[in-house]
Amino acid sequence: MKLYFIGADHEVTGSCHCIEACGKYMLVDYGMEQGINIYENAELPVEPSRIDYVFLTHAHIDHSGLLPLLYAKGFRGQIFATAATCELASIMLRDSAHIQMFEAEWRGRKAKRNKDIENYEPLYNMMDADGAIKCLVPCAYGSMVEVCEGVSIRFTDVGHLLGSSAIEVWLTEEGITKKIAFSGDLGNRDQPLIKDPMTISEADYVLVESTYGDRLHSNERVDYVGELTKVLKETFDKGGNVVIPSFAVGRTQELLYFLRQIKNEKLVKGHEDFEVYVDSPLAVEATNIFKRNMEDCFDEEALELVHRGINILSFPGLNLSITSDESKAINFNDEPKVIISASGMCEAGRIRHHLKHNLWREECTILFVGYQAVGTLGRALCEDAKEVKLFGETIDVRATIKQLKGLSGHADKRGLTDWMLGFKNNPDRVFIVHGEDAVCDEFADYLREEYSFNTYAPYSGTVFDLLADEFVEETAGIRITKKKKHAVSSVFERLLAAGQRLLLVISHNEGGANKDLAKFADQINSLCDKWDR
């Protein structure tokens, strides 16, 4: 019964942990790394085709984004998640595949023009995304799910994103049961739309995130409507646009919630009829999913408005841009307006086009409303970059750069602590994960010194034996010494993965009827005869 630390250990993105128990291999999340990463991630302990199950905490790409790659390399197991997460993951993984394929095509054209540029393969394609989506198994909050003999799980709402959850995992082996609690990403309290985080009462082992484990949000409840109104008024008075890089899922819907109130109460004096453009097909789809899951996931304040017949995510003057032509037309409209577009860290998507058109304009405002990872364009702009490069062109930064403080989907140090204090027992060990390098250690020290938790901040590659309560392997982390190349999922690598899966399928058929095995062998030999070179 082992726990493998793979991703988001002394780093914020690329979440992945692996459990080996009851003769099965199970992943908790399999996310994509974003921004700069300082440590190498360990490989999975087995080939992807041998992974039996995935337990997904929520749909954000840094937790779900490599599931199509897992499928491309032979995974055919089940992916358990809440119902809302399954819906969101289905659109986000397709969107991720689209971005991968679009960038590969764009870089391929550049490679043809310049022989020094290497060809670029996407990590995965749309077929892989669709394959992973078919593996999703929707589960209800609070229901015990028996995954297989010896393994049960339960999802608990943690208020980070629609459908987000902590996952409790019960493992029974050799008559001994151990329980692990994975926090996922813990939400901030008193946020719009979705519920506050729920706690878990007991666990033997806990993995808790530490994104904001070194800081506190303001004690005062932020007047988001007032702050946003002020930015809109100042910018519109100058004749500029307010461009908001926003995560298509979660943050965009919160902004619509605020903007509906601003429009309804006519708070932006002199500009009461301003237009709002949501330029993200993904955000439009996600908003519809939010509407379908209101009763299960929305908080009391939002539901009270819904029950009064108010559409809390729509209002006059809201424009939804789906096609590329609709997107391009936005910047040919000279009227001051709000442009909400993805991605939230400005690393991909349509937001980069809007930055190209607005960053150089002194009258415009770029308003950041979420966490900006180290190494991203969003982080550079927040740290006062004077110029940036977009689509091969250097753009001077003359627009006002602002951040809407307090609007965070992550719990701060106090919120993380409150969640940990929800455990009535004292867990045997608490593993600190999903935080920047120094923050993991700092938060581990804090919980140990202030609350006597037995904490440890593992690096990728660490392996822990849950039955023996001891480390099988401890690593110090392997630092990345040169820029990582894009991981290529070539057609030949796909073929090798298919071969590994074939061997696994053959082993699964041991003991079958001789007639069936002979037929299977003939089919394999026939295929080999066709392709043997």
C-alpha positions as CSV (number, residue, x, y, z in Angstrom):
1,M,0.0,0.0,0.0
2,K,2.1,2.9,-1.3
3,L,1.6,6.6,-2.1
4,Y,3.7,8.1,-4.9
5,F,4.3,11.8,-5.1
6,I,4.4,12.8,-8.8
7,G,3.4,16.4,-9.5
8,A,2.6,19.7,-7.7
9,D,5.1,18.9,-5.0
10,H,7.1,22.0,-4.1
11,E,5.3,23.4,-7.2
12,V,1.8,24.8,-7.8
13,T,0.7,23.2,-11.1
14,G,0.7,19.7,-12.6
15,S,-1.1,17.9,-9.7
16,C,-0.7,14.2,-9.7
17,H,-0.4,11.5,-7.0
18,C,-0.5,7.8,-7.3
19,I,-1.8,5.1,-5.0
20,E,-0.8,1.5,-5.2
21,A,-3.1,-0.8,-3.2
22,C,-5.3,-3.8,-3.5
23,G,-3.5,-4.9,-6.7
24,K,-4.5,-1.6,-8.4
25,Y,-2.8,1.6,-9.5
26,M,-4.9,4.8,-9.0
27,L,-4.1,8.4,-9.8
28,V,-5.5,11.4,-7.9
29,D,-5.5,14.1,-10.7
30,Y,-3.2,14.1,-13.7
31,G,-2.7,17.8,-14.4
32,M,-0.7,19.9,-16.9
33,E,2.2,22.0,-15.7
34,Q,1.8,25.7,-16.3
35,G,4.3,28.6,-16.1
36,I,7.9,28.0,-14.9
37,N,8.6,24.7,-13.0
38,I,11.9,24.4,-11.1
39,Y,11.8,20.6,-10.4
40,E,11.5,17.6,-12.7
41,N,8.4,15.5,-12.2
42,A,8.9,11.8,-11.5
43,E,7.5,9.4,-14.0
44,L,4.4,7.3,-13.2
45,P,5.4,4.1,-11.4
46,V,3.8,2.0,-14.1
47,E,2.9,2.4,-17.8
48,P,-0.3,4.4,-18.4
49,S,-2.1,1.3,-19.7
50,R,-1.7,-0.2,-16.2
51,I,-3.4,2.6,-14.4
52,D,-6.7,1.3,-13.3
53,Y,-8.6,4.4,-12.0
54,V,-8.3,8.1,-11.7
55,F,-9.9,10.2,-9.0
56,L,-10.3,13.8,-10.2
57,T,-10.7,16.6,-7.7
58,H,-11.8,19.3,-10.2
59,A,-11.7,20.3,-13.8
60,H,-9.0,22.9,-13.9
61,I,-6.3,22.0,-16.4
62,D,-3.5,21.9,-13.9
63,H,-5.4,19.0,-12.3
64,S,-7.1,17.4,-15.4
65,G,-5.1,18.5,-18.4
66,L,-3.0,15.3,-19.0
67,L,-5.9,12.9,-18.9
68,P,-6.1,12.8,-22.7
69,L,-2.3,12.1,-22.8
70,L,-2.9,9.2,-20.4
71,Y,-5.6,7.9,-22.7
72,A,-3.3,8.3,-25.7
73,K,-0.7,6.1,-24.0
74,G,-3.1,3.3,-23.3
75,F,-5.2,4.1,-20.2
76,R,-8.8,2.7,-20.5
77,G,-9.9,2.7,-16.8
78,Q,-12.5,4.8,-15.1
79,I,-12.2,8.5,-14.1
80,F,-14.3,9.3,-11.0
81,A,-15.4,12.9,-10.4
82,T,-18.4,14.8,-9.3
83,A,-21.2,15.3,-11.9
84,A,-20.4,19.0,-12.4
85,T,-16.7,18.2,-12.7
86,C,-17.5,15.7,-15.4
87,E,-19.5,18.3,-17.3
88,L,-16.8,20.9,-17.0
89,A,-13.9,18.5,-17.8
90,S,-15.6,17.4,-21.0
91,I,-15.5,21.0,-22.4
92,M,-12.1,21.9,-20.9
93,L,-10.3,18.9,-22.2
94,R,-11.7,19.4,-25.7
95,D,-10.6,23.0,-25.5
96,S,-7.1,22.0,-24.3
97,A,-6.8,19.6,-27.3
98,H,-8.0,22.3,-29.7
99,I,-5.3,24.7,-28.3
100,Q,-2.6,21.9,-28.6
101,M,-3.5,21.2,-32.2
102,F,-3.8,24.9,-33.2
103,E,-0.4,25.7,-31.7
104,A,1.1,22.6,-33.4
105,E,-0.3,23.8,-36.8
106,W,1.0,27.3,-36.3
107,R,4.5,26.2,-35.2
108,G,4.5,23.7,-38.1
109,R,3.9,26.6,-40.6
110,K,6.8,28.5,-39.0
111,A,9.1,25.4,-39.2
112,K,8.4,25.3,-43.0
113,R,9.6,28.9,-43.3
114,N,12.6,28.5,-41.0
115,K,14.6,25.3,-41.1
116,D,16.1,26.1,-37.7
117,I,12.8,25.7,-36.0
118,E,11.9,22.2,-34.8
119,N,8.6,20.7,-35.8
120,Y,6.1,20.6,-33.0
121,E,3.7,17.8,-32.1
122,P,0.7,18.4,-29.8
123,L,0.6,16.5,-26.5
124,Y,-2.6,15.0,-27.6
125,N,-5.4,15.4,-30.1
126,M,-9.2,15.7,-30.1
127,M,-9.7,11.9,-30.3
128,D,-7.6,11.5,-27.2
129,A,-9.7,14.1,-25.3
130,D,-12.9,12.5,-26.4
131,G,-11.5,9.1,-25.3
132,A,-10.7,10.4,-21.8
133,I,-14.1,12.1,-21.6
134,K,-15.8,8.7,-22.2
135,C,-14.0,7.3,-19.2
136,L,-15.6,9.9,-16.8
137,V,-17.9,8.5,-14.1
138,P,-20.1,11.1,-12.4
139,C,-20.6,10.8,-8.7
140,A,-22.7,12.7,-6.1
141,Y,-21.3,14.7,-3.3
142,G,-21.3,12.9,0.0
143,S,-22.0,9.4,-1.5
144,M,-19.8,6.5,-0.7
145,V,-18.5,5.0,-4.0
146,E,-17.1,1.4,-4.0
147,V,-14.5,1.6,-6.7
148,C,-13.4,-2.1,-6.4
149,E,-12.7,-4.6,-3.7
150,G,-10.8,-2.8,-0.9
151,V,-11.1,0.7,-2.4
152,S,-13.9,3.2,-1.6
153,I,-14.0,7.0,-2.2
154,R,-16.2,10.0,-1.3
155,F,-16.3,13.5,-2.7
156,T,-16.7,16.5,-0.4
157,D,-17.4,20.1,-1.7
158,V,-14.5,22.4,-1.0
159,G,-15.8,25.6,-2.8
160,H,-13.0,26.2,-5.2
161,L,-14.8,25.7,-8.5
162,L,-18.2,24.3,-9.5
163,G,-17.9,20.6,-8.8
164,S,-14.6,20.9,-6.9
165,S,-14.0,18.4,-4.2
166,A,-11.7,16.9,-1.6
167,I,-11.5,13.2,-2.0
168,E,-11.6,10.7,0.9
169,V,-10.0,7.3,-0.1
170,W,-10.4,4.2,2.0
171,L,-8.0,1.4,1.3
172,T,-8.3,-2.1,2.9
173,E,-5.4,-4.6,2.5
174,E,-4.4,-7.6,4.7
175,G,-7.4,-6.8,7.0
176,I,-6.0,-3.3,7.6
177,T,-7.9,-0.1,6.5
178,K,-6.1,3.2,5.9
179,K,-7.9,6.4,5.0
180,I,-6.3,9.2,2.9
181,A,-7.8,12.7,2.5
182,F,-6.8,14.7,-0.6
183,S,-7.8,18.3,-0.2
184,G,-7.7,19.2,-3.9
185,D,-7.8,23.0,-4.2
186,L,-9.5,24.5,-1.2
187,G,-11.8,27.4,-1.9
188,N,-11.9,30.9,-0.3
189,R,-14.8,31.6,2.0
190,D,-17.6,34.1,1.3
191,Q,-17.1,34.0,-2.5
192,P,-19.9,34.6,-4.9
193,L,-22.0,31.8,-6.4
194,I,-20.5,28.6,-4.9
195,K,-20.6,27.2,-1.4
196,D,-18.0,27.6,1.3
197,P,-15.5,24.7,1.8
198,M,-16.7,21.7,3.9
199,T,-14.3,20.0,6.3
200,I,-13.5,16.3,6.8
201,S,-13.7,14.8,10.3
202,E,-10.9,12.2,10.2
203,A,-8.2,10.6,8.2
204,D,-5.0,8.6,8.7
205,Y,-3.1,10.6,6.1
206,V,-3.8,14.0,4.6
207,L,-2.5,15.8,1.5
208,V,-3.3,19.5,1.7
209,E,-2.6,22.2,-0.8
210,S,-0.6,25.3,0.2
211,T,-1.0,27.7,-2.7
212,Y,-1.6,30.7,-0.3
213,G,0.0,29.0,2.7
214,D,2.2,32.0,3.4
215,R,-0.3,34.9,3.2
216,L,-3.7,36.1,4.4
217,H,-6.4,37.7,2.4
218,S,-7.8,40.9,3.8
219,N,-9.9,40.6,7.0
220,E,-12.4,43.0,5.5
221,R,-14.9,41.6,3.0
222,V,-13.9,43.1,-0.3
223,D,-16.5,45.2,-2.0
224,Y,-16.0,43.6,-5.4
225,V,-18.9,45.5,-7.0
226,G,-17.6,48.8,-5.7
227,E,-13.9,48.1,-6.8
228,L,-15.0,46.9,-10.2
229,T,-17.3,49.9,-10.7
230,K,-14.4,52.3,-9.9
231,V,-12.1,50.7,-12.5
232,L,-14.9,50.8,-15.1
233,K,-15.7,54.5,-14.4
234,E,-12.1,55.6,-14.5
235,T,-11.3,53.7,-17.7
236,F,-14.5,54.6,-19.6
237,D,-14.1,58.3,-18.7
238,K,-10.7,58.1,-20.6
239,G,-12.4,56.4,-23.6
240,G,-10.6,53.1,-23.0
241,N,-11.5,49.4,-22.7
242,V,-11.3,47.3,-19.6
243,V,-9.6,44.0,-20.7
244,I,-10.0,41.2,-18.1
245,P,-7.9,38.1,-18.6
246,S,-10.1,35.6,-16.9
247,F,-10.3,31.8,-16.4
248,A,-13.1,30.7,-18.6
249,V,-14.5,28.4,-15.9
250,G,-15.3,29.9,-12.5
251,R,-13.8,33.4,-12.5
252,T,-15.7,34.5,-15.7
253,Q,-19.0,33.5,-14.1
254,E,-18.2,35.4,-10.9
255,L,-17.5,38.5,-13.0
256,L,-20.8,38.2,-14.8
257,Y,-22.5,37.9,-11.4
258,F,-20.9,41.3,-10.3
259,L,-21.5,43.0,-13.7
260,R,-25.2,42.1,-13.7
261,Q,-25.5,44.0,-10.4
262,I,-23.5,46.9,-11.7
263,K,-25.7,47.1,-14.8
264,N,-28.9,46.5,-12.9
265,E,-28.2,49.3,-10.4
266,K,-26.7,51.7,-13.1
267,L,-23.6,52.2,-11.0
268,V,-21.2,53.4,-13.7
269,K,-22.4,57.0,-14.0
270,G,-22.3,58.4,-17.5
271,H,-21.7,54.9,-18.9
272,E,-24.8,53.0,-17.7
273,D,-25.3,51.2,-21.1
274,F,-21.7,49.9,-21.5
275,E,-21.2,46.7,-23.4
276,V,-19.6,43.5,-22.0
277,Y,-18.0,41.0,-24.4
278,V,-17.3,37.4,-23.2
279,D,-14.9,36.3,-25.9
280,S,-14.4,32.6,-25.1
281,P,-16.5,29.7,-26.5
282,L,-15.3,27.7,-23.5
283,A,-16.6,30.4,-21.1
284,V,-20.0,30.4,-22.8
285,E,-20.3,26.6,-22.5
286,A,-19.1,26.7,-18.9
287,T,-21.7,29.3,-18.0
288,N,-24.5,27.0,-19.3
289,I,-23.0,24.2,-17.1
290,F,-23.1,26.6,-14.1
291,K,-26.8,27.2,-14.8
292,R,-27.5,23.5,-14.9
293,N,-25.8,22.8,-11.5
294,M,-27.1,25.7,-9.5
295,E,-29.2,23.7,-7.0
296,D,-26.3,21.4,-6.0
297,C,-23.4,23.9,-6.0
298,F,-24.6,27.5,-5.5
299,D,-24.6,29.2,-2.1
300,E,-27.7,30.5,-0.4
301,E,-27.3,34.1,-1.5
302,A,-27.1,33.1,-5.2
303,L,-29.9,30.6,-4.9
304,E,-32.2,33.2,-3.3
305,L,-31.8,35.4,-6.4
306,V,-32.4,32.4,-8.7
307,H,-35.5,31.4,-6.8
308,R,-36.8,35.0,-7.3
309,G,-36.5,34.4,-11.1
310,I,-33.4,36.4,-11.6
311,N,-30.9,35.3,-14.2
312,I,-27.8,36.0,-12.2
313,L,-25.3,35.3,-15.1
314,S,-26.9,37.4,-17.8
315,F,-28.0,41.1,-18.4
316,P,-28.7,43.6,-21.2
317,G,-25.5,44.5,-23.1
318,L,-23.9,41.1,-22.6
319,N,-22.4,39.8,-25.9
320,L,-21.1,36.3,-26.3
321,S,-18.4,35.9,-29.0
322,I,-18.2,32.4,-30.4
323,T,-16.6,32.6,-33.9
324,S,-13.2,34.0,-34.7
325,D,-14.9,36.7,-36.8
326,E,-17.0,37.8,-33.8
327,S,-13.8,37.9,-31.7
328,K,-11.9,40.1,-34.3
329,A,-14.8,42.5,-34.6
330,I,-14.6,43.4,-30.9
331,N,-11.5,45.5,-31.4
332,F,-12.9,47.4,-34.3
333,N,-15.6,48.8,-32.1
334,D,-14.4,52.1,-30.7
335,E,-16.9,52.4,-27.8
336,P,-15.5,51.8,-24.3
337,K,-16.3,48.3,-23.2
338,V,-15.4,45.4,-21.0
339,I,-13.6,42.5,-22.7
340,I,-13.5,39.2,-20.7
341,S,-11.3,36.6,-22.4
342,A,-9.3,33.5,-21.6
343,S,-6.7,32.3,-20.6
344,G,-6.5,33.9,-17.2
345,M,-2.7,33.9,-17.1
346,C,-2.5,35.1,-20.7
347,E,-0.6,32.0,-21.9
348,A,-2.9,31.1,-24.7
349,G,-6.2,31.8,-26.3
350,R,-8.0,34.9,-27.5
351,I,-6.8,37.1,-24.7
352,R,-3.5,37.5,-26.3
353,H,-5.1,39.2,-29.3
354,H,-6.9,41.6,-27.1
355,L,-3.7,42.4,-25.3
356,K,-2.0,43.1,-28.6
357,H,-4.8,45.6,-29.5
358,N,-5.0,47.3,-26.0
359,L,-1.8,47.1,-24.1
360,W,-0.2,50.0,-26.0
361,R,-3.2,52.3,-25.3
362,E,-2.8,54.6,-22.3
363,E,-6.5,55.0,-21.9
364,C,-7.1,51.2,-21.4
365,T,-6.9,49.1,-18.3
366,I,-5.8,45.4,-18.0
367,L,-7.5,44.1,-14.9
368,F,-6.2,40.8,-13.5
369,V,-8.7,38.9,-11.3
370,G,-6.8,35.7,-10.4
371,Y,-3.5,34.0,-9.5
372,Q,-0.7,34.5,-11.9
373,A,1.9,31.7,-11.9
374,V,5.6,32.5,-12.1
375,G,6.8,32.5,-15.7
376,T,3.5,33.5,-17.2
377,L,2.8,36.6,-19.3
378,G,0.2,37.6,-16.7
379,R,2.8,37.5,-13.9
380,A,5.2,39.6,-16.0
381,L,2.5,42.3,-16.6
382,C,1.6,42.3,-12.9
383,E,5.3,42.8,-12.1
384,D,5.5,46.0,-14.2
385,A,6.9,44.6,-17.5
386,K,7.5,47.6,-19.8
387,E,7.1,45.6,-23.0
388,V,6.0,42.1,-24.0
389,K,6.2,40.0,-27.0
390,L,3.0,38.8,-28.7
391,F,2.8,36.9,-32.0
392,G,6.5,37.8,-32.7
393,E,5.9,41.5,-32.2
394,T,7.2,43.6,-29.3
395,I,4.3,45.6,-27.7
396,D,5.0,48.6,-25.3
397,V,2.9,48.4,-22.1
398,R,1.2,51.7,-21.7
399,A,-2.2,50.6,-20.4
400,T,-2.9,50.7,-16.7
401,I,-2.3,47.3,-15.1
402,K,-4.5,46.6,-12.1
403,Q,-5.4,43.6,-9.9
404,L,-8.8,43.0,-8.2
405,K,-7.5,42.1,-4.8
406,G,-9.2,39.4,-2.7
407,L,-11.0,37.8,-5.6
408,S,-9.3,34.4,-5.2
409,G,-10.6,30.9,-5.6
410,H,-7.9,29.6,-3.2
411,A,-8.1,29.6,0.6
412,D,-5.5,31.7,2.3
413,K,-3.4,30.6,5.3
414,R,-6.3,31.1,7.7
415,G,-8.7,29.1,5.4
416,L,-6.2,26.3,5.0
417,T,-5.7,26.1,8.7
418,D,-9.4,26.1,9.4
419,W,-9.8,23.2,7.0
420,M,-7.0,21.3,8.8
421,L,-8.6,21.9,12.2
422,G,-11.7,20.2,10.9
423,F,-10.0,16.9,11.6
424,K,-11.2,15.6,15.0
425,N,-8.4,13.1,15.1
426,N,-4.7,13.9,14.7
427,P,-3.7,12.4,11.3
428,D,-0.6,10.2,11.4
429,R,1.0,12.5,8.8
430,V,0.1,15.6,6.9
431,F,1.8,16.0,3.5
432,I,2.0,19.6,2.2
433,V,1.7,19.9,-1.5
434,H,0.6,22.3,-4.3
435,G,2.6,25.3,-3.3
436,E,5.6,27.3,-4.4
437,D,8.9,25.8,-3.3
438,A,9.5,27.9,-0.1
439,V,5.8,28.1,0.7
440,C,5.4,24.3,1.1
441,D,8.2,24.2,3.7
442,E,6.9,27.4,5.5
443,F,3.3,26.1,5.8
444,A,4.6,22.7,6.9
445,D,6.7,24.3,9.7
446,Y,3.7,26.5,10.7
447,L,1.2,23.6,11.1
448,R,3.8,21.6,13.0
449,E,4.9,24.4,15.4
450,E,1.5,26.0,16.0
451,Y,-0.8,22.9,15.9
452,S,1.4,19.9,16.4
453,F,0.6,18.3,13.1
454,N,3.2,15.7,11.9
455,T,3.9,17.5,8.6
456,Y,6.2,16.8,5.7
457,A,6.6,18.6,2.4
458,P,7.6,15.9,-0.2
459,Y,9.3,16.4,-3.5
460,S,8.4,14.6,-6.6
461,G,9.7,11.1,-6.6
462,T,9.0,10.5,-2.9
463,V,7.3,7.2,-2.1
464,F,5.6,6.4,1.2
465,D,4.4,3.0,2.5
466,L,1.0,3.5,4.2
467,L,0.9,0.2,6.0
468,A,4.4,0.5,7.5
469,D,4.0,4.2,8.0
470,E,7.5,4.9,6.6
471,F,9.2,6.3,3.6
472,V,10.3,3.9,0.9
473,E,12.1,6.7,-0.9
474,E,12.8,10.4,-0.1
475,T,14.0,12.8,-2.7
476,A,15.4,16.3,-2.5
477,G,13.9,17.2,-5.9
478,I,15.7,17.3,-9.2
479,R,16.1,20.9,-10.3
480,I,15.6,21.7,-14.0
481,T,18.9,23.0,-15.3
482,K,17.8,24.0,-18.8
483,K,14.5,24.9,-20.4
484,K,12.3,21.9,-20.8
485,K,11.3,21.1,-24.4
486,H,7.7,20.5,-25.3
487,A,7.0,16.8,-24.5
488,V,6.3,15.2,-27.8
489,S,3.6,12.6,-28.2
490,S,4.7,11.3,-31.6
491,V,2.8,8.8,-33.7
492,F,5.5,6.2,-33.0
493,E,5.3,6.8,-29.3
494,R,1.6,6.2,-29.6
495,L,2.3,2.9,-31.4
496,L,4.6,1.8,-28.6
497,A,1.9,2.7,-26.0
498,A,-0.5,0.5,-28.0
499,G,2.0,-2.3,-27.9
500,Q,2.3,-2.0,-24.1
501,R,-1.5,-2.1,-23.8
502,L,-1.7,-5.2,-26.0
503,L,0.7,-7.0,-23.7
504,L,-1.5,-6.0,-20.8
505,V,-4.7,-7.3,-22.6
506,I,-2.9,-10.6,-23.3
507,S,-2.1,-11.0,-19.6
508,H,-5.7,-10.3,-18.7
509,N,-6.8,-13.2,-20.9
510,E,-4.6,-15.8,-19.2
511,G,-6.7,-18.8,-18.3
512,G,-9.3,-18.1,-21.0
513,A,-10.8,-20.8,-23.3
514,N,-8.3,-22.3,-25.7
515,K,-10.5,-21.6,-28.7
516,D,-10.7,-17.9,-27.8
517,L,-7.0,-17.6,-27.1
518,A,-6.1,-19.3,-30.4
519,K,-8.4,-16.9,-32.3
520,F,-6.8,-13.9,-30.5
521,A,-3.3,-15.2,-31.3
522,D,-4.2,-15.7,-35.0
523,Q,-5.5,-12.1,-35.1
524,I,-2.3,-10.7,-33.6
525,N,-0.2,-12.8,-36.0
526,S,-2.2,-11.6,-38.9
527,L,-1.7,-8.0,-37.9
528,C,2.0,-8.7,-37.5
529,D,2.2,-10.3,-41.0
530,K,0.6,-7.2,-42.5
531,W,2.9,-4.7,-40.8
532,D,6.2,-6.6,-40.4
533,R,8.8,-4.8,-42.4
